[in-house]
C-alpha cells in the first residue's frame, strides 16, 4: 500500500469535513491517583515491590507503554509484550487500573535505519536519530509502522480487565515538519481552500517582491517565505496535521476499545522553562474534539516559586477544551528538576489544586527516577535508590485523602463568569511581527491578574459557541481575526457583555492582511476609538484619574497606540510632551455593554487594577477579601453541593474569614459556620463542602 496516498486520502477526508469517530461519555467513577511506570527501564527485578509501594501510597492507576516502541517491536514485525503482560497481571492483581499509551512518539532505530525519510525534515534540514518526536507524522513508512504497532498492541490488551483507557501518542505536535511530502500536502490544502491562484495571490499579497505564484506546479516551498500570510497559513496547516493525526489514531483505537474504555491525549502547553500559555503548535479545542476525555501535562516551578498559577491555567485550558467537562492530569512532577523538589506540604497542595480546577486524575511523571540517558536528573516520585523519601511519604497522605474524599470531589463542575478568548491564528500572526513581545506573556498577564484576585476563568477560542454566557471576556492581542469574529464580539458588547481588548487587536484579517480602514478596524465601533499611528515608547508614562497610578504603573512599555476617542471615555492618557494628548486606556458604552481598550503594554500591577475595575463593573462574584497567596476555587459536586477550596501558597500561616454557607471542612471532618474564621498553615489548604 502507498501510505503517502493513504495519508493524502485521510487528509482530504478531514478537509472535506467528514467527522471522525465522536467522543463518548466517560466517567472515571472515582478520583484517580497515579504514576507513569516503565518496567522496561528497571535496573533489577522489583515489580512486586513497586506494586506494594504503590498500594501503600494509594496509587490506583498507572500509565504504561507510550515510550517503549523499540521494546514492544524490537525488529520489524516481531513483537514482544512481556513487559506489558507482567505489568498488567501485577496491577490487576493489586486492583490498580492501567492506561495504555500508543507508543508512536518515539520511533525505534530499525525504522529510521530502514526508512531514513521517516526522520522529520524541518525548515532547517533533516533531524538526526536519537531524540524523541523526531519523525514526520505524514511519512508513509512511519504511518504504516505506527498503525501496525497500535493494532498489535490493542489486539493484545483490549480485553484485559485492568485497562481502562488509551492515551494517543504523547504531547503530539507537527515537530516542524516541512519536507517535500508536507509541501505537496500544503498545496492540496491551498487548492481546496482558495480554489484559484488569483484568489490566493490577492489574499496573501504575493505581488510583493515578485512572490506571485502563477501555476500550482510552481508553488514554492514555504521554508524560505518572507510572507507572513503564507507562513501563518502553513502554521495553521501544520496544526491541522496534528488534529488529523490524532483523529486518525482515535479512529484506529475506537475499533478495539470497549464501551467503558476511554481515549485521551496528554496535551502540553507553551513552554517557558515550565508550562506557560497557549501551545502554539496545536489547536487544542479541535484536536480534543474526538477524544472521550481531555488530558494535560502540567509542569511548574516549586519551592519558593510555587504559586499554583500554572496548575490553574493548565486546568482551565483543559476543562475548556471539552466545554467544561472534567479532565485528566496525565503528567505532572513529583520531584522533577533538582530545583523543583517540593517543600513539605507542597505535593499535597499541588494535588488538590488540580482537583479544584476540575481534574479527575492526578498522575506523576513518573514512578522512579531514571538511571541514565536524557532525563537522568528529572526525578520521579521515588529517587534513584527506590527507597521511600519525604515526597513519597507525602504521596501516601494524598492517596488516602483522595480515596476518602472521592465522593465529594469527583466530577466537580465549574460555572465561571469570565473567559479569556485566545487564538492560535492570532498567536502565530503576532509572532511574525512581535517587536520582541510574546503573545503568551500578554495573555498570561491578564490570566494571572484574575487568578491572584480569585476570579474563576474559562478559556475560549473562536470556535466556542456560547460567548454570551460570560459577563466579562478579555481578548489579548487579537492581531489576526476575520470580520465575522469581530462583529460577533461587537454584538456581545451590544447585548450587554463587557469586553477588554489589549493593544494590537483587530489589526489584520484572518490572512494576516492589515485592514485598510482606520484601526482598530471592525471593533472600533464597539470601542468608540480610532488610531492611525503607533510607536515604540521611550520615556512615555501613563496618567489617570480613574486608577491609582503608582511609580511601577507609570511607564508605558513595549508598544503604544496613539488613540483618539470618538465616543469612548478616557480612563488614562499617556504622559509625554508630545504623545500626552492621546488616550492610553478607554472605556465605551456600546448598546447595553462596555468595551475597554488598552493601547499599550501595562505593568502587571496596572493590569490588575484594570481587571479589578472591570470585575466590579461587570458584577463578577468572588472572594473579594482574599488575594494571593490565598487562593480560593469553587465548584459543585455530584451531590449538588458547593465545594470551596482555600489554598495558602506561602511559607507563613494565613487567616481566612469564611462568609459562605455553613458547611463541613472535609480534610479535618469538622463543621464550619458562616462568618467564622480559620487559619491555613504554610503550603496548606482547607476544603469546605456546604451543607
Secondary structure, 3 states (H helix, E strand, C coil): CCHHHHHHHHHHHHHCCCCCCCCCCCCCCCCEEEEECCHHHCCCCCHHHHHHHHHHHCCCEEEECCCCHHHHCCECCECCCHHHHHHHHHHHHHCCEEEEECCCCCCCHHHHHHCHHHECEECCEECCCCCCCCECCCCHHHHHHHHHHHHHHHHHHCCCCCEEEEECCCCCCCCCCCCHHHHHHHHHHHHHHHCCHHHHHHHHCCCHHHCCCCCHHHCCCHHHCCCHHHHHHHHHHHHHHHHHHHHHHHHHHHCCCCCCCEEECEECCCECCCECCCCCCCCHHHHHCCCCCCEEEECCCCHHHCCCHHHHHHHHHHHHHCCCCCEEEEEECCCECHHHCCCCCHHHHHHHHHHHCCEEEEEECCCCCCCCCCCCCCECCCCCCCCCCHHHHHHHHHHHHHHHHHHHHCCCECCCCEEEECCHHHHHHHHHCCCCCCHHHHHHHHHHHHHHCCCCEEEECCCCCCHHHCCEEEECCCCECCHHHHHHHHHHHHCCCEEEECCCCCCECCCCCECCCCECHHHHHHHCEEECCEECCCCCEEECCCCCCCCCCCECEEEEECEEECCCEEEEEEECCCHHHCEEEEEEEECCEEEEEECEECCHHHHHHHHHHHHHHCCCCCCCCCCCCEEEEEEECCCCCEEEEEEECCCCCEEEEECCCCEEECCCCEEECCCEEEEECCCCEEEEEEC
